[in-house]
Amino acid sequence: MSDAADNVSDAVGFTPKTALVFLIFLAAGPPLGFLLIWATGMMFGYGQPAASYGLSAYLWTFGFFAIASYIAGGAQALFLAFVASIAQAVSRTGLVPFRPVFLGSLFVTVAYAVFVMVKSASPPAWERLSIFLVLHVGSTIWCWLICNTVLWPFRRRSDQQVLA
């Protein structure tokens, strides 16, 4: 064999699975962030006196915040969808590696803080920034878990592995 054959990467490349990873991060990221906010609000609101709203008010509020999650988190989800799909394409196993996705979510959080500081000309409130960090990293981890759960049956196996 030649030395050129030894340098060939075992990367999977762009496949339909890459498009699936992109769509999962883009479509599921903002609603997962919204559900994290909703669950956190429910945990902290537990034991508080309940308001006497009807079901339609709850559904309207849910729908409003679901749409707002795409407006507020759409750009971040788009960036992480690109990062995750490129990381999956260069992966040797066909799964989405954790490190690039995690570092991408941290980068987006820092970019958000810089954007807020430039826009308002004052430092951001650290409470809001920490909530955004937990929210963003949490929804990113959920999307990563969903992607790898979907891709697990289709992963590349080594030649030495014997299927039972």
N, C-alpha and C positions, 0 to 999 in steps of 0.2 A: 504494500500500500504506500501511497505517497504521503508526504507531510501535509498536503492540502486536505486530504480526507480526515486527518486527525484533528484539524482545526475547525471542522464543520460543527456548528452548534447543534445541540439537541433541542433547541427552542421549538415550541409548537407553531408559532407564527399566527397570522390573522386567520381565524376560522369563524364559522357561525357561532361558536362558543364565545368568541371575543365580543361579538355583537350582543349576545345574551348578557354578558357581564356589563357591558355599557348600558343596556336597557334596565337591568336590575338596579344599578347605582343611580341612574337618572330618574327612573320612575318610582323606586321604592325609598330612596334616600330622604326626601322631604317628608313623606307621610310617616316614616319611622321616627324622624325627629319630632314631628308633631305628636305622635303617640307617646314618646318619652316625656314631652312637656305635659301632656294630658295626664299620664300616670303619676308624674311628680306632683302635679296640682291636686290630684285625687288623694295622694298619700298625705300631703300637707293639709288638705282640707278635710280630712277625716275627723269626725267629731264636731265639726262646725255646724251650726244650725242650717238646715237645708232651706233654700229658697223655694217658694211655692210656684215654680214655673211649670208650664205644661211641657209635654213631649215636643211640641213643635218648636218651642224656644231652645230646647237642648239640641235638636237637630239643626236648627238655623245656626247656632253657635258652633256646632261641630263642623258644618259645611263651610262656614266663614273661615275658621281656622285651618281647615284642610286646604282651602284655596290659598290662604295666606302663607301656608308652609311652602308651597311652590314658588310664590312670589319672593319670600324671604330667603329660601334655601335653594332656589333653582340654579343660580350661578355657581354656588359651591358644589352642588350635586353634579353639574355638568363638568366642572374641573376634575372632581374625583372619579367621574365615570371615565374620562380620558386616561387618568392615571391608572385606574384599575384595569382597563382594557389593554393598555400597553404593557402593564406588568404581567397580565395573564398571557399575552401574546409571546413575551420573551421567556416565560416560565418553561422549565423543562418537563414539569409534570402536567401542565395544563390547568393547574389550579391557580387561584389568585394569591400571590405572596402577601403576607401581612405587613411587612416593613414599609414598602412603598406607599401602601394605602394609608397606614398610620401616619407616616411622615407627611403625606399629602394633606391629611386632615389637620395636622398641626400647622402646616404652612398656611392653609386657608384661614385658620383661626387667627394667626398672627397678621395675615393680610387684612382680615376684618378689623382687627384692633388698629392697624395703621390707617385704614380707610376712615374709621370713626375719629381718630385723632386729627387727621387732615381736614375732614369735613367740619368738625365742630371746634377745631383749634383748641381743644382741651383734652387732657388725658381721659381715657374711658374709665367708667366706673368698674372697678375690679370685680365687683359682684356680678355684674352683667357679663363681663368677659369670661369669668370662670364658669358661669352657667352656659354660655355659648360654647366654651371649650368642652365641657362635659356632654352637652347636647350633640355637638358635632362629632366628637370622637365616638360617643355611644352609638349614634346612628350609622357611622361609618363601620364600626365593628359589627353591627347587626347586618348591614349589607354584605360585608365580607363573609360572614357566616352563611348567609343565604346563598351567595354565589358559590362558595365551596361546597355547600350541601348539594346544590343542583349539579355541580360539575364532578362531584366525587365518583359517581359510577363511570364517568367518561375519562378519568385521569389516565395518564400514560404510566404503564407499569414497566419495571425493568425486565430485561430478557431472562434474568435468573429466577424471577418469581414464577411459581407454578400455581396455576389455578386449580382449586380443589373441585 
